[in-house]
Amino acid sequence: MLTDTIQISGLPETVIQGVSERAKAVGTTAEEYVRYLIEEDLSSSSLNLRVLFAPIREQIKESGTSDDELIELLEEAREEVFQKNQDKK
């Protein structure tokens, strides 16, 4: 199996330290831990919700909508759908 090296520069020291601590906690090296994370991510049959909703989160952030406003909008939309379903019965 052909292997290549990926080098990542510019990571904050806190990230590097966090990876090292997590790796140590599970009894492996930082390199093996990062390899595991990458392989797990790539072998996943579906995108995780964080990746899937990233564009939506970015739009919300850019819009300046607060958490409370977002919750209110979602509750209004949910109620609207509920009422439409009740009318169909």
LINSUL-V932762 format. One record per helix or strand of 3 or more residues. SS is the DSSP state (a for helix, b for strand). FROM is the first residue (numbers start at 1). TO is the last residue. Records with the same first field share a line. If there is no record, write none. Layout:
SS=FROM-TO, FROM-TO
This chain:
a=13-25, 30-43, 49-52, 54-63, 67-88
